[in-house]
Amino acid sequence: MTSDSTKNPSCMPSYSTTDDDVDKFTDIKHPDGRMSSYPHPSKWDNFVEYDGKEWPRKVARKYSLIPTICFNCESACGLLAYVDKETFDIRKFEGNPVHPGSRGRNCAKGPATHNQIYDPERILYPLKRVGKRGEGKWKRISWETATSEIAEKMRVSRAKRRDGIMYHVGRPGEDHYTNRIITAWGVDGHNSHTNICSAAARSGYFLWAAGDRPSPDHANAKCILLVSSHLETGHYFNPHAQRIMEAKMNGAKIITFDPRFSNTAAKSDIWLPTWPGSETTLLLAVANHLIQNDLYNREFMERWVDWKTFLRDGAASLEGGGLKDDQKAALKEALAGDDFDAFDRALKILYRDYTFERAAAESQVPIERIIETAKHVAEAGNQVAAHVWRSAAMGNRGGWQVARCLFFIGALTGSIGTKGGTSLNSWNKFVPKPYKKPPAFNAWQKMHMPHEWPFAMYEMSFLLPHFLEEGRGDIDVYFSRVYNPMWINPDGFMWLKALRNEEKMKCHIALTPTWNESAWFADYVLPMGHSGERHDLMSQETHSGMWIGFRQPVRRVAMERAGKKIKYTYEANVGEVWEENEFWVELTGKMDPDGSLGIRKWVESNERPGELVSQDEYWSWIFEHSVPGLPEAAEKEGLTALGYMRKYGCFEVAESNYLPYEAEVELKDGEVEGDDETVRNEKGERIATVVDGIPRKGFATPSGKLEFFTKTLRDWGWSELENLVPWDLKSHVHPSNIDREAGEMILLPNFRLPTLIHTRSANCKWLYEISHKNPVWMNPIDAVRIGVKTGDLLRVETEIGWFIDLVWVTEGIKPGIIAMSHHLGRWRLQDNAGGPPGMTALAELNEDGAGGHSLKLLSQGRAWKSEDPDTSRIWWKDVGVHQNLTHAVQPDPISGHHCWLQRAISVRKAKPEEKHGQVFVDTNKSMDIYKKWHALTRSAVDHSPDGTRRPYWLKRPLKPVREAYKLPTDPFGRSKKD
Amino acid sequence: MNYGFAIDTRSCIGCHACSTACKSENGVALGVSRTWVKYTEEGQYPDVSRHFQVTRCNHCANPPCVTICPVTAMYQRDDGIVEFDSDLCIGCKGCMQACPYDSIHIDPDTNTAAKCHYCAHRVEVGREPACVVVCPTHAIISGDMEDPNSEISHVLAKNATTVRKPEKMTSPNLFYIDGAEVSLRPTATPPSDGMMYTDVVRDYAEQVIDRPMQQGPRVAEQMVQVAYNAHHKVPWHWPVPAYLVTKGIGAGLFLLMATGIVFDLFTVSHKELAIGGGIAIAMLALTTIFLIVDLERPERFFRILLRPQMKSWITRGAFILVTFTHVAGAWWALELATWLGWIEPTLIDQLRLPMAIITLPLGVATAIYTAFIFAQCEGRDLWQTPLLPAHLMVQALMIGSAAVLTFSAFFEPGLISAATSVFTVALVIDLFMILTGEFGMKHSTDTAAAAAHDITHGRYKNMFWGGAILLGHIVPFVLIMVGGSTLAVVASIAALIGLYQYEYAFVMAPQHVPNS
């Protein structure tokens, strides 16, 4: 333990006063007639202002304003920490005015960072389990002990195998650091939450453009199509909301698809309350309107869409998709042509049945709204900004086609990469290179990327417990990082089983700033910092520009400015809260103390041979070498590049970056166009796409263009037309699968509130005060049918179990659908530990020994005494219901994404003995549903055209060497003779 | 200089950033809010709207909270900001009753009144309020409305705006662009058993009108409901109705006796004055105790007298009460001393008439001044009735004479007979006034009607009909008519209990009607 006297012995902050004059802004005039918003950066190191809490007593305090970036969603908005110059406690967080993405503004979660840091229930020291797993007995250990013990387990595992260590990340909150470390370990260890989040939409974007996600230029758009709720949530809520509303005030039309009347829908010009799964049909009706009336951007389509492949291969792929015989015949004829006119004819035939009437019937949306949508899209020219991130893409089987269809609108209007259009994320995101990069590993974790899902966009993370149950493998060292897998994943009782199983999950280390249900079952709980307590570098595609933001341990920075020597960040943070970056370096160094595994060198300093790299060294190198323009900007101010970033917390790399694919590429000698309009190097890698006879940058797809027709899917066994072109796929909650007559409904279980941080808000009192419960939204038509009113208890039964929650009756939801926000319903198993009593319910877990699991709430949220007087003022009781336990896993057979929408097979008023918050799940049914969805897959074993596990051009967060792609000789579930 | 806010609801996205930024900037405790975003929903699927309304102190040009504050803790700065000083506040909660907008609360850290203060500590040095800076969509615009070059001047010049409850004549300096009627007017939405993501807490101010919910056949095929709102605690509780009763007894007893003396209607002995006055003085002492008990900072009680804000009827009332208590107390002391034989009767023989003459107007003032405090409580429309001074006067006589009947064993027939007559007549008049007030007159506003409805048909209906009307008036009247001294004692006690029940309902009901 450190004996640093600057540390507050309690975790509550204290502040000093000063006799210095407060800084005044009264003489500063702004051209827009506003008062000053922020002190000028030149004042940041020594800023004096009155404390608002003490006012009208004039109590002045002196601060160091240290920039950092928010950790409460992935937007990476700028924050300015007001660090007391004497006590080094943080008085508040405001925005960072020079941050190009957030521009000094924040959502409710930004200021609430203060709650997280001074949360009286936070974990302050490394803990090691002493009782049985889940028994709740812990002892405090030193970081030295923690890193030594864990490193030893990793060393043993790594010496044995390359798939024994798994890092399962919820919030990454940074762009490269951890991935580089995992790569250095030489294991296939990266596991993410992405397949319960955004992987379906990513799949759609990737298949079109080899881009991971969209970057809409909302601010300059004329029409904004949102299959999302970006005015309240999502990547990237605050930066996007600013710009969407800016565009709206300038006359842009906002159109929102959502069966629930979100805040976004409330601010939209058109709300399209689609029946889930019909979004594709509706989008294609808009596309068809553009196609049939020649309102599409023919020039863009001809130049940048790969229509030739469709002409060449399309005729052989006309099965499926519900094409009529005459349609097929006409298509064959059209596809026989070889020019764009032929493609134009083919489009007209292909999409002719996607009429407004059909879209209205399938989506159950008033036809006028669809027609008006089409009109606005057609009138917006190439300024259509469109976004799908989770929403319908993550909700439905085949949801990845929502992104395909939405992108199709972008292509038809020529809005790709334009001003006011939609770019790809990589065009507006800048990830600088570190000082040295470990090589790709030769390993394949078969529980990440099993052979059944060769197109899985990300790891099949949410099936991990099912894979373990089936006997696919085990894990030596499992890190959960800012992640609560048992709580947030579907089928949580399967996770409970897995986390309890010490045979298969041999060591679980929870890296978390705060208690969560999964960490309760860990072997080590290691407290990691929030925003303002750690180093991270981030960049996000918030708009047409490009920037980097630097997260900093602000107390440490302020202390170092004051001349204090600090080796590790935990010496400066409250308690011994650390940051992962330093932890990884120490851990990795200890994992390979003598360098014999070839790992240690990647965490060694360039400057001090044999020593481990420091954060200052690491970031200095990056800022000096990898960020164009930064060293020059720093020099102008007489700062080092690191000094610049420590002062400003961000740097704008480019103000805008439109149409990068048009950029001309200068060919070297010998590089010539092949017969497929591309220029390739000797390795066969595309280096340019020839358009108008000029080699251009193009897209990273196999064709170098936007792929209307996905040849890769066809080659890997998904040969039906509906998979190959933008089309509608039948959702698992299609009207024909929901027997509404029998009372079945759809449970939309995962909408988000503007105030909460997924499930991790329980240590934010200001956020919980605003939003603490998740009642079931229900249309009055359904409420009358079922006989419930707002405040009544409801029993919702899914395919694997049921839960009890209150009803919130509103006209703001489509009849036939019930919806719940996904944040709430946190619980703890001990009254005095495992979560704040005001934000979590005391609960009891029970098992019947035959697969039946239940959760019972023993008490609701309540006030409690702590160092923070506010905890005794908690006035709310309902802290929500943990519905995710009752969700069956529903892996999409192509994208691998969990399809969130649940069939609610019975929704009725609760009986008197059924209590609020009660949950029951039969895990036998869990496995049955898993197997049902598993049966939909088309394994690489059966369909791989080249003996590999997965198309090589598809993304993987950490790509192994090509050799690792070879299909195994003993794929799981297949006997040798297969 | 004149600072104001323009809230552009067209661009507000309901994100609550302003709410948490304010908590952070001003260190606001849990359970209270200086600013919040009210959500209302209306319409019928699929034609639905949800309105977001940033809601807070309006920094009224004519702020009732400042007028009622007895100690200048709530004050208006020269730049238009309505500011508070927790070092001065005694916690009487008058400002919370005066504010028609639910903008003021008691800060649990200091137990004093607090609200949005326009981030005066920032604005004073030329920096925008925290909520303005944080807002992602710049929906909150602040600035000097007298500066033609300020952003707010431009915005207000270009856009039509509305304010909350313009009929309260407070001249709010917070203007809504595109404000929604269902959000602006708290009575436009029915009560709810829950909100979209927030508990509704009982015992807090909440809507009470028995209106059909949107359940079943929809109300006019329309949903209108609050989806999010901040809660507001009821400021005044039992000590206030209790104070009304004890003050009424104290004033009424002296009035009765003084009237008899001044107009020579009946004789009052030294003993009767010593005992009757003693009861009255005890009641007045209790009155003061109730008043102090209800303060959030009782130890600061004396500030009302030491740094008075004389426009406040709380202050004026305190002076009236203190003066009356001292004058009447001096009289009583002389009568007591005379009765006990400590002093010669000659002194009191000379002083009695002048004392009674002085006591009479002071007693009337003591009985009725509370009506003027209630009149300054502009957030409680039911209290704004012009009948109230007369009503309080009648009640004082009613319970003053009731007290004589209760303790009739100590009094002579002359006084008892006078008390019986006054009691009987006052009972009838009071009943008439109550029923006229509730049913004979149209309530001035929707909030007054809502509170009255709560008294006669809502949560206080048993207290009103069973307690105030039956036990408090009809039973005593019948008993008095039947006659007999024992029954008169019972009648008087019933009337006292009934009046407390009436005052309780009258004080509590309007506080449950939300002002936001």
Interface residues (C-beta under 8 A of the other chain):
Chain A: V22 D23 K24 F25 T26 D27 I28 D32 G33 R34 M35 S36 S37 Y38 E49 Y50 D51 G52 K53 W55 P56 R57 K58 K92 F93 E94 G95 G104 R105 N106 C107 A108 K109 G110 P111 A112 H114 L231 E232 N238 A241 Q242 M245 E246 K248 M249 F261 N263 T264 A266 K267 W271 P273 V365 P366 L753 P754 T755 K765 W766 L767 E769 I770 S771 H772 K773 N774 P775 N779 P780 I781 A783 V784 K789 T790 G791 L806 W808 V809 T810 E811 G812 I813 K814 P815 S821 L824 P869 D870 R873 I874 W875 W876 K877 D878
Chain B: R10 S11 I13 G14 C15 H16 A17 S19 T20 A21 K23 S24 E25 N26 G27 A29 L30 G31 E41 G43 Q44 Y45 P46 V48 S49 R50 H51 F52 E83 F84 D85 D87 P108 D109 H117 C119 A120 H121 R122 V123 E124 V125 G126 R127 E128 A130 V132 V133 V134 C135 P136 T137 H138 S142 G143 D147 N149 S150 E151 I152 S153 H154 S192 D193 G194 M195 M196 Y197 T198 D199 V201 M213 Q214 Q215 G216 R218 M223 Q225 A227 Y228 H231
